[in-house]
Amino acid sequence: MRICEIISDSKYKRTLITIAEKQGVVDYWWSSELDDGRQVFTMVVTNDSRQSVLDSLQILFESDKNAKILVLPVDASIPRLQENNNEQKKVDQKTTREELYENVTKGVDLNLNFILMVILSTIVVTIGLSEDNVAVVVGAMVIAPLLGPNIALSFAASIGNRNLIFKSLNSIVIGILISITFGYLISTISELNYQSKEILSRTNIGIGDIVLALASGAAAALSMTTGISAALVGVMVSVALLPPAASFSILIANGEYKLAFGALMLLIINTVCVQLAGNIVFISQGIKARTLKERDDAKGGLKYFILFWIISISLLVLVLYL
């Protein structure tokens, strides 16, 4: 449940009342008219109706740049507000397109914090892998610096946002390159055990690794739409991406090029699987662009995205098993 506050000219009041009643919001009210002619209209919106409410409001204010729409969380209410529990209406999505956009863009910026998080997690995971310390490896995963850009890329593809697609790709590629570079530097200046079980396990690719990567991507996308702990799925996504990257850099630094190739292939396969699963989950959750034109553009691009991921996985599997 959310509180939706609309700050707009008072002339929209009657239309806003119509939207509230048509969409079946829990409750609504409005303030007195301000000195500048504006008015604050407030709606209490249920999880299953807030996307349609926001779509209606955006259509209403499409040509009015002065109107503001604020979406606020509701932690509790006294007395408790009752949502419409219609058993025939099955709506799994609990987060709107606009809320998802705000959430995913926070983790995609290629700033100093992101770079530091990648470096720190790389240092921890590199040491953990070389010492066969699973607890340390998992501890590095909790930092989860690659979670944001991966979710953002899948989300951007589902709504056809090209700017966010390129921004996410940029953060993913640079993040992985930073991880590989620092892993290599650590390996060259210290005597790490490059034959540890944790490292060697990342050089042999099996069906289980592909399933893990697919599950990681699916969990990452679901975490954004259903409110699952981001720390939990961050561990899963990082398990699929950071350890192979660190293993690759450690093996390259020690001249084990054949083993390093296996770790690199695992890294590529995991990255592709995470994206494919994320795209499928966002489609199944009904995440799409708002206007018909944007939906048509996004639908065409998404088909190519999914086709590209499927072909990539197939070719990589062929390379490994032929």
C-alpha positions as CSV (number, residue, x, y, z in Angstrom):
1,M,0.0,0.0,0.0
2,R,1.2,3.5,-0.8
3,I,0.2,7.1,-0.4
4,C,0.1,9.0,-3.6
5,E,0.2,12.8,-3.3
6,I,-0.6,14.9,-6.3
7,I,0.4,18.6,-6.3
8,S,-1.4,20.3,-9.2
9,D,-3.7,23.1,-10.2
10,S,-7.1,23.0,-8.5
11,K,-8.8,22.6,-11.8
12,Y,-7.8,18.9,-11.9
13,K,-9.7,18.1,-8.7
14,R,-12.9,16.7,-10.3
15,T,-10.8,14.5,-12.7
16,L,-8.7,13.3,-9.8
17,I,-11.8,12.3,-7.9
18,T,-13.0,10.4,-11.0
19,I,-9.6,8.5,-11.2
20,A,-9.7,7.7,-7.5
21,E,-13.2,6.3,-7.7
22,K,-12.7,4.5,-11.0
23,Q,-9.5,2.8,-9.7
24,G,-11.0,1.9,-6.4
25,V,-8.4,3.5,-4.1
26,V,-8.8,2.8,-0.4
27,D,-9.4,6.5,0.5
28,Y,-8.7,10.0,-0.9
29,W,-8.9,13.6,0.2
30,W,-7.7,17.0,-0.8
31,S,-6.4,20.2,0.8
32,S,-7.8,23.7,0.5
33,E,-6.6,25.7,-2.5
34,L,-3.2,27.4,-2.0
35,D,-2.5,31.0,-2.8
36,D,-0.9,30.1,-6.1
37,G,-4.0,28.1,-7.2
38,R,-2.5,24.7,-6.5
39,Q,-4.0,22.0,-4.4
40,V,-2.7,18.8,-2.7
41,F,-4.8,15.7,-3.6
42,T,-4.0,12.6,-1.6
43,M,-4.9,9.0,-2.4
44,V,-4.3,5.8,-0.4
45,V,-3.5,3.2,-3.2
46,T,-3.4,-0.6,-2.9
47,N,-0.6,-2.7,-4.3
48,D,-2.7,-4.1,-7.2
49,S,-4.0,-0.7,-8.3
50,R,-1.2,1.7,-7.9
51,Q,0.4,1.1,-11.3
52,S,-2.9,1.8,-13.1
53,V,-3.4,4.9,-10.9
54,L,0.1,6.2,-11.8
55,D,-0.5,5.5,-15.5
56,S,-3.7,7.5,-15.4
57,L,-2.1,10.4,-13.5
58,Q,0.8,10.5,-16.0
59,I,-1.6,10.7,-18.9
60,L,-3.6,13.4,-17.2
61,F,-0.5,15.6,-16.5
62,E,1.4,14.7,-19.7
63,S,1.3,18.3,-20.9
64,D,1.5,19.9,-17.4
65,K,5.1,20.1,-16.3
66,N,4.3,21.9,-13.1
67,A,2.3,19.0,-11.6
68,K,4.1,16.8,-9.1
69,I,3.3,13.1,-8.2
70,L,4.8,11.7,-5.1
71,V,4.6,8.1,-4.0
72,L,5.2,7.5,-0.3
73,P,5.3,4.2,1.7
74,V,2.8,3.3,4.3
75,D,4.4,1.5,7.2
76,A,1.2,1.1,9.4
77,S,-2.2,2.6,9.8
78,I,-4.6,2.9,12.8
79,P,-7.2,1.6,12.3
80,R,-5.9,-0.9,9.8
81,L,-6.9,-0.1,6.2
82,Q,-8.5,-3.0,4.4
83,E,-7.5,-3.7,0.8
84,N,-9.8,-5.2,-1.7
85,N,-9.2,-9.0,-1.4
86,N,-10.7,-10.3,-4.6
87,E,-9.5,-13.9,-5.0
88,Q,-10.2,-13.9,-8.7
89,K,-7.8,-11.1,-9.3
90,K,-4.3,-12.4,-9.2
91,V,-1.7,-9.7,-9.3
92,D,1.8,-10.7,-8.3
93,Q,3.6,-7.5,-9.1
94,K,4.0,-5.3,-5.9
95,T,6.3,-2.6,-7.3
96,T,5.4,-0.1,-10.0
97,R,7.5,0.7,-13.0
98,E,8.3,4.1,-11.6
99,E,9.4,2.7,-8.2
100,L,11.5,0.1,-10.0
101,Y,13.2,2.8,-12.1
102,E,14.1,4.8,-9.0
103,N,15.5,1.7,-7.3
104,V,17.6,0.3,-10.1
105,T,19.1,3.7,-11.2
106,K,20.6,4.1,-7.7
107,G,23.0,1.1,-8.2
108,V,24.0,1.8,-11.8
109,D,26.0,5.0,-11.4
110,L,29.7,4.5,-12.1
111,N,30.9,6.6,-9.2
112,L,33.6,6.4,-6.6
113,N,31.5,4.4,-4.2
114,F,30.7,1.7,-6.9
115,I,34.4,1.5,-7.8
116,L,35.5,1.2,-4.2
117,M,32.8,-1.5,-3.5
118,V,34.1,-3.5,-6.5
119,I,37.7,-3.2,-5.3
120,L,36.9,-4.1,-1.7
121,S,34.8,-7.1,-2.7
122,T,37.5,-8.3,-5.1
123,I,40.2,-8.1,-2.4
124,V,38.1,-10.1,0.0
125,V,36.9,-12.7,-2.5
126,T,40.5,-13.2,-3.9
127,I,41.9,-13.9,-0.5
128,G,38.9,-16.2,0.4
129,L,39.3,-18.2,-2.8
130,S,43.0,-18.7,-2.4
131,E,42.6,-19.8,1.3
132,D,39.6,-22.1,0.6
133,N,37.6,-20.0,3.1
134,V,34.0,-20.2,2.0
135,A,32.9,-17.9,4.8
136,V,35.2,-15.1,3.6
137,V,34.0,-15.7,0.0
138,V,30.3,-15.4,1.1
139,G,31.2,-12.3,3.1
140,A,32.6,-10.6,0.0
141,M,29.3,-11.5,-1.8
142,V,27.2,-9.5,0.7
143,I,28.8,-6.4,-0.6
144,A,27.2,-7.2,-4.0
145,P,28.4,-4.4,-6.2
146,L,27.4,-6.0,-9.4
147,L,23.7,-6.5,-8.3
148,G,22.5,-3.0,-9.3
149,P,23.9,-2.9,-12.9
150,N,22.7,-6.4,-13.7
151,I,19.1,-5.7,-12.5
152,A,19.1,-2.4,-14.2
153,L,20.1,-3.9,-17.6
154,S,17.3,-6.5,-17.5
155,F,14.8,-3.8,-16.4
156,A,16.0,-1.4,-19.0
157,A,15.5,-4.0,-21.7
158,S,12.0,-4.8,-20.6
159,I,10.9,-1.1,-20.9
160,G,13.1,-0.3,-23.9
161,N,15.1,2.5,-22.1
162,R,18.2,2.7,-24.4
163,N,20.1,5.2,-22.1
164,L,19.7,2.9,-19.1
165,I,20.7,-0.1,-21.2
166,F,24.0,1.5,-22.2
167,K,24.6,2.9,-18.8
168,S,24.1,-0.5,-17.2
169,L,26.3,-2.3,-19.7
170,N,29.0,0.3,-19.1
171,S,28.9,-0.3,-15.3
172,I,28.9,-4.1,-15.7
173,V,31.8,-4.2,-18.1
174,I,33.9,-1.7,-16.1
175,G,33.0,-3.4,-12.8
176,I,34.2,-6.8,-14.1
177,L,37.4,-5.3,-15.6
178,I,38.2,-3.6,-12.3
179,S,37.7,-6.8,-10.5
180,I,39.9,-8.7,-12.9
181,T,42.6,-6.0,-12.8
182,F,42.8,-5.8,-9.0
183,G,42.6,-9.6,-8.7
184,Y,45.6,-9.8,-11.0
185,L,47.6,-7.1,-9.1
186,I,47.0,-8.9,-5.8
187,S,48.1,-12.2,-7.3
188,T,51.3,-10.7,-8.6
189,I,52.4,-9.0,-5.4
190,S,51.5,-11.9,-3.0
191,E,51.9,-15.6,-3.0
192,L,48.3,-16.9,-3.3
193,N,47.4,-20.5,-3.5
194,Y,46.1,-20.7,-7.1
195,Q,45.5,-24.4,-6.8
196,S,42.9,-24.2,-4.0
197,K,39.7,-26.2,-4.4
198,E,37.6,-23.0,-4.5
199,I,39.5,-21.7,-7.5
200,L,39.8,-24.9,-9.4
201,S,36.0,-25.5,-9.0
202,R,35.5,-22.4,-11.1
203,T,37.4,-23.8,-14.0
204,N,35.1,-26.7,-14.7
205,I,31.7,-25.8,-16.0
206,G,28.7,-28.0,-15.6
207,I,24.9,-27.8,-15.9
208,G,24.7,-26.9,-12.2
209,D,26.7,-23.7,-12.8
210,I,24.3,-22.7,-15.6
211,V,21.3,-23.4,-13.4
212,L,22.8,-21.4,-10.5
213,A,23.4,-18.4,-12.8
214,L,19.8,-18.6,-14.1
215,A,18.5,-18.8,-10.5
216,S,20.6,-15.8,-9.6
217,G,19.2,-13.7,-12.4
218,A,15.7,-14.7,-11.6
219,A,16.1,-14.0,-7.9
220,A,17.6,-10.6,-8.6
221,A,14.7,-9.5,-10.7
222,L,12.1,-10.9,-8.3
223,S,13.8,-9.1,-5.4
224,M,12.9,-5.8,-7.0
225,T,9.3,-6.7,-7.9
226,T,8.3,-8.6,-4.7
227,G,10.5,-7.1,-2.0
228,I,12.8,-10.0,-1.3
229,S,16.0,-9.0,0.6
230,A,18.4,-7.5,-1.8
231,A,21.3,-8.8,0.4
232,L,20.2,-12.4,-0.2
233,V,20.0,-12.1,-4.0
234,G,23.1,-10.0,-4.0
235,V,25.0,-13.0,-2.6
236,M,23.5,-15.2,-5.4
237,V,24.4,-12.8,-8.2
238,S,27.9,-12.2,-6.8
239,V,28.5,-15.9,-6.4
240,A,27.7,-16.2,-10.1
241,L,30.0,-13.3,-11.3
242,L,32.7,-12.2,-8.9
243,P,34.4,-15.6,-8.0
244,P,34.9,-16.6,-11.6
245,A,36.3,-13.1,-12.4
246,A,38.7,-13.4,-9.4
247,S,39.7,-17.0,-10.3
248,F,40.4,-15.9,-13.8
249,S,42.7,-13.1,-12.7
250,I,44.5,-15.3,-10.1
251,L,45.2,-18.1,-12.7
252,I,46.3,-15.6,-15.4
253,A,48.8,-14.1,-12.9
254,N,50.2,-17.5,-12.3
255,G,50.5,-18.5,-15.9
256,E,47.7,-21.2,-15.8
257,Y,46.2,-20.1,-19.1
258,K,44.2,-23.2,-19.8
259,L,42.5,-23.2,-16.4
260,A,42.1,-19.4,-16.7
261,F,40.1,-20.0,-19.9
262,G,37.7,-22.2,-18.1
263,A,37.1,-19.5,-15.4
264,L,36.6,-16.9,-18.1
265,M,34.1,-19.1,-19.9
266,L,32.2,-19.5,-16.6
267,L,32.2,-15.8,-16.1
268,I,30.8,-15.1,-19.6
269,I,28.1,-17.9,-19.3
270,N,27.1,-16.7,-15.8
271,T,26.7,-13.1,-17.0
272,V,24.6,-14.1,-20.0
273,C,22.4,-16.5,-17.9
274,V,21.8,-13.8,-15.3
275,Q,20.6,-11.4,-18.0
276,L,18.4,-14.0,-19.7
277,A,16.7,-15.0,-16.5
278,G,16.2,-11.4,-15.5
279,N,14.6,-10.5,-18.8
280,I,12.2,-13.5,-18.5
281,V,11.2,-12.6,-15.0
282,F,10.5,-9.0,-15.8
283,I,8.3,-10.1,-18.7
284,S,6.4,-12.6,-16.5
285,Q,5.9,-9.8,-13.9
286,G,4.2,-7.6,-16.5
287,I,6.9,-4.9,-16.4
288,K,6.6,-2.9,-19.6
289,A,6.7,0.7,-20.9
290,R,3.7,3.0,-20.3
291,T,2.7,4.1,-23.8
292,L,1.8,1.9,-26.7
293,K,4.6,3.3,-28.9
294,E,7.1,2.7,-26.1
295,R,5.8,-0.8,-25.6
296,D,6.1,-1.7,-29.3
297,D,9.6,-0.4,-29.4
298,A,10.6,-2.2,-26.3
299,K,8.9,-5.4,-27.4
300,G,11.0,-5.5,-30.6
301,G,14.3,-4.8,-28.7
302,L,13.5,-7.3,-26.0
303,K,13.0,-10.1,-28.5
304,Y,16.5,-9.4,-29.9
305,F,18.0,-9.2,-26.4
306,I,16.5,-12.6,-25.4
307,L,17.5,-14.1,-28.7
308,F,21.0,-12.8,-28.4
309,W,21.3,-14.3,-24.8
310,I,20.0,-17.7,-25.9
311,I,22.3,-17.9,-28.9
312,S,25.2,-16.8,-26.8
313,I,24.6,-19.5,-24.2
314,S,24.2,-22.1,-26.9
315,L,27.4,-21.2,-28.6
316,L,29.4,-21.1,-25.4
317,V,28.0,-24.5,-24.4
318,L,29.0,-25.9,-27.8
319,V,32.5,-24.5,-27.4
320,L,32.8,-26.2,-24.0
321,Y,31.4,-29.6,-24.9
322,L,32.6,-30.2,-28.5
